[in-house]
Amino acid sequence: MSRIVLRREIIPGKVYALVVDAPHIAAKACPGHFVMLRVSESGERIPLTIADADPAAGTITIVFVVVGTTTWLLARLQEGERIRDVCGPLGHPTHIVPREGDVVCVGGGTGIAAMHHMAKGHVQMGNRVTAIIGARSADLLLFEDELRRLCHKVIVATNDGSKGVHGLVTDALAQYIAQQPHIAEVIAVGPVPMMRAVAEFTRPLGIPTVVSLNAIMVDGIGMCGACRVRVAGEVRFSCVDGPEFDGHAVDFEELEARLRAFVSQERQSYGCRCHV
């Protein structure tokens, strides 16, 4: 069992950050890694990308949005309480090497937190990193301050125009690329439609683009097959072959159809629990 060292409510009632005592995971965690956790003995397991790791303190940071039963239960835990199971680090780490040109990290929703760890890894490698983060409105932005302390440049986009570029992250990305032609790589982390839009934008430009597909996992060890995704025409498993893939090779149409398969059951489960 892993003790919660710090609990932060980033967006009231919706988005939370937990710093968890997990020294064995913190010692080996790299950008791109994820954990599988279970709140209770009878609960489901869910994947969460590691937003940060502090090997010296023996802690990892996870960020999540309340979207279903398990995340609702997780949000109810307080500092000093314990998460039943936290397993990791899992998956392949982000491929980080010295780059000529900008590495542009694009994040949306809670994907911004996961992208933060990847951006941090590139900065530590000595790469020039530009972060582009987006949300529906300014009050829903995550990790902006953390990224400004870390990255060479941070660009904000909001759907309602309340801060930064008025539009989507792809609008901000297009504007930036028009001004800065030397882009070595784009990393996109967030909702699947957002990652798909980023990949479709960079495809004709020939800019290598990586996407993170941890949201489709179930068991995290490749046994259940629920996280299968078609990449370059071949079936891969996000938990053991990823979670990061070439965004230009992912079959997003098939992936989005699979993600919608159990929406009604998820809503029913959440509706039964969230008013307890």
Secondary structure as GFF3:
##gff-version 3
##sequence-region A 1 276
A	DSSP	beta_strand	2	11	.	.	.	ID=ss1
A	DSSP	beta_strand	15	21	.	.	.	ID=ss2
A	DSSP	alpha_helix	23	26	.	.	.	ID=ss3
A	DSSP	beta_strand	34	38	.	.	.	ID=ss4
A	DSSP	beta_strand	46	54	.	.	.	ID=ss5
A	DSSP	beta_strand	59	65	.	.	.	ID=ss6
A	DSSP	alpha_helix	69	76	.	.	.	ID=ss7
A	DSSP	beta_strand	82	83	.	.	.	ID=ss8
A	DSSP	beta_strand	85	90	.	.	.	ID=ss9
A	DSSP	beta_strand	102	108	.	.	.	ID=ss10
A	DSSP	alpha_helix	111	125	.	.	.	ID=ss11
A	DSSP	beta_strand	129	135	.	.	.	ID=ss12
A	DSSP	three_ten_helix	138	140	.	.	.	ID=ss13
A	DSSP	alpha_helix	144	150	.	.	.	ID=ss14
A	DSSP	beta_strand	153	158	.	.	.	ID=ss15
A	DSSP	beta_strand	165	166	.	.	.	ID=ss16
A	DSSP	alpha_helix	169	179	.	.	.	ID=ss17
A	DSSP	beta_strand	183	189	.	.	.	ID=ss18
A	DSSP	alpha_helix	192	202	.	.	.	ID=ss19
A	DSSP	beta_strand	209	212	.	.	.	ID=ss20
A	DSSP	three_ten_helix	214	216	.	.	.	ID=ss21
A	DSSP	beta_strand	228	231	.	.	.	ID=ss22
A	DSSP	beta_strand	234	237	.	.	.	ID=ss23
A	DSSP	alpha_helix	238	241	.	.	.	ID=ss24
A	DSSP	beta_strand	244	246	.	.	.	ID=ss25
A	DSSP	alpha_helix	252	259	.	.	.	ID=ss26
A	DSSP	alpha_helix	263	273	.	.	.	ID=ss27
###
